[in-house]
Amino acid sequence: MLTGTLSRYFGLRFLRSLIGTFFGVVALAAMIDYVELMRRGADWPKATSWLLAEISMFRVPQLAERIMPFAVLVGAMSCYLTLSRRLELVVARAAGISAWQFVAPAMIAAFLFGTVATTVYNPIAAILHERSKRIEAEMMGELPSSALQENTSGFWVRQKSADGAAIINAKSSRGQGSQLGGVSVYTFDSTGQFQERIEAKSAALEQGYWRFDEARIYASGNPPVFQDTYRLGTSLTLEQVRESFATPETVPFWQLPYYIETADRAGLVAAGYRLQYQQLLSRPFLLAAMVLLAASVSLRFFRFGGVQKMVLGGISAGFLLFVLSKFTEDMSKSELMSPVMAAWIPVLVGGLTGFVVLLYQEDG
């Protein structure tokens, strides 16, 4: 009876600390993001304070997703350091409660928090992030490559038809690939000979063709031709196109398996979507591992001193785990590591490190 009451108490204390830390981090991220948007929006003619605030509000949920493990680490450290400072851990130890018994409730709470974050929070954050991109594009009257570009080479897709082939490159994408900005197209005939290059301000995928706006056509031996609207036939569907142009972060968790299956059927690379799916699946376990990591550096009693070193050690451990996760993520995107390994290695490293250190502290 006593153990159950203490478990609920420690679990609720951790949840309060976690929620407070999470909302504090979200507020800080919102302020920084809004200031950055204000700086960038100084050159946007249609930008207003309200529109920039709306864009930032829609972007923040996804930013918060990325720093959620760090929020759990800080929240758990804050909870245990507070319990230690108020001597509640001393009382629990005197009552015969081991460290595992008051760490377990926090791990369960973190696991449930991560499950909700993956199944409920992530789809909402993905939808809001896509909406922020649409508002930003509408505000500028075009697709802003500086705002939406995901990498230095942009997005690429190849299409084939009876008339030949075409390679399409876009600097930016929204609507999960249905609308592109900063488009360059290289067309080839059925024998593989280069025909023409098309440069367009924007493009939209319609039924059976691409529609290019403000297009300039360059053909060998002919002067450039400018057209307000230009059509290029295609057999690609939106499902196929979005595998190349839609970023994994804008795809809700429940739709990722469909994206991966569609990419496999179309013969397209879906490494980014596989990695995103595995990272979302591993998130509850990662948050539980962060609790173990926090407990391993914050259960020392205040009367023993060294609190500053404990806090610094916990933050350093979280930073190193973040660096490891970014390294494995880059390795996976470069197809040098499987998405499963890239997503689960940080979970195993963080969990085993916290478990071993806590085991040593508790059982000698």
Order of alpha helices (4+ residues) and beta strands (2+ residues): alpha-alpha-alpha-alpha-alpha-alpha-alpha-beta-beta-beta-beta-beta-beta-alpha-alpha-alpha-alpha-alpha
